[in-house]
């Protein structure tokens, strides 16, 4: 099986390149090889590669910057996935695409399930929702995996920011009124590889939530990082109003992923266990 992987240098793409290798030939591309803002390049690369599966791990992920660059965010997150879906359909290939908790507005009191109505409150979320809809409109085989609060021991993410500042001895003030599910890139990659082994790719036309078990706040996430690093650093809880950002964030960002566990047998360890694994890797590296 030939797999075309986009975004190989991102935190999820890095893990995917390794997790997908046992499944077949992985043609992994970074932005210099495939710029998702270039529609013609997308069509050319997919046509030349002729994959059985396209795994799109590339995205515009700068949530705050998207407020001042909405057109670029929309080209990469909204338009490009639809083009990938069209080209995959032309080849009879499956498209695996990652979306976000930020397609929801955060006003629901309980975790979001797949058929809850999206209502993004920032430009990033709107661009990701547009990508979901473009994929579905293309009509080919696809698997959209919504996830949240992604981190890894490499790249740029909340985990690394907190770990770096804590190791420098800084006292931390972290928002405690936004809730979600921290999700390790390694978990996403391993789950994706498992899904590709098990599922009938030609019949897939689904959107699933894919996150570990449990939930927390950003402050709870930070405190868990500091605790696992065994550092004597204070993490003070603050409200969102004390830390204004260009992009609004949903207060409730928790995704309910019981459906993917039930339908496709995905194992969902507690987020704390996956964080402990990430901390061990971080300390080794």
C-alpha positions, 0 to 999 in steps of 0.5 A: 500500500502506498501512502501519501503523507503531508506535513511530515515535519509537524508534530503529528506528521513526524509520528505518522511517518514512523507509525505508518511505515509498517503498512507500506510505502510512505511518501512523506512530504514537507511544505517545501515538497507540497505547499497546500496553499498551491492547488495545482501542486496538490493535484500534481503531487497526488496524480504523480504519487498515485497513493491508496491512502492520503493522510493529511497532517499538514495544516495552518495551526496558528490560531491567533495569527489566523485572525489576521491571515484568514484567507491563508488559513482558509486556503490551507485548512478549507480549500486544500482538503477539498482538493485532496479529497477530489484527487483521492476520489479520482484514484479510488483512494482514502483521505484521512484528515485531522480536524479540531475541537475548535469547530464548536463554540464551547457553550455546551455543558457536556462533551461534544459528540460528532453530530452536534452542530458546529459553530466556530468562534474564530477564523481557525475554527471556521477554516477547519470546518470549511475543510471538513465540508469540502471533503464531504462534498467531494463524495469520496472515501474519507475519515475525518478525525477531530482532535484537541490540544495536540502536543509532542516532545518536539515542535511548538506546543503548549507542553514544550512551552510549559516544560521550558518555562518550568525548567527555567524556574518561572512561576506560571499563570495558566487559564483554568476556565477552558476545558478540553482533552490533551492529546499526544501526537504519538497517540494520534499516529498509533490510532491512525495506523491501527484504523488503516489496518482494520477498516474497509477503506473503500467504504469509509465516509465518516467523521469521528472524534479521536482523543484520549480518555478524561478531560482537564483545563489548561491549568490542570494540564500545566500542573500535570506537566510540572508534576511529572517533571518533578519541578517545584514550580507554582502554577496559578490558575487565572481566568481567560479575561486575564490572558486576552488573545486575538482569537476567542477560545471555546470554554468547553472544548471536550470531545466525546470519543466513545463512538470511535472506540465502539465502532472501530475498536480504538483504545483510549488510554487516560490522557495523563498516561500518555502525557507521562510517556511524552515526558519520558521521551522529552527527558531522554531527548 
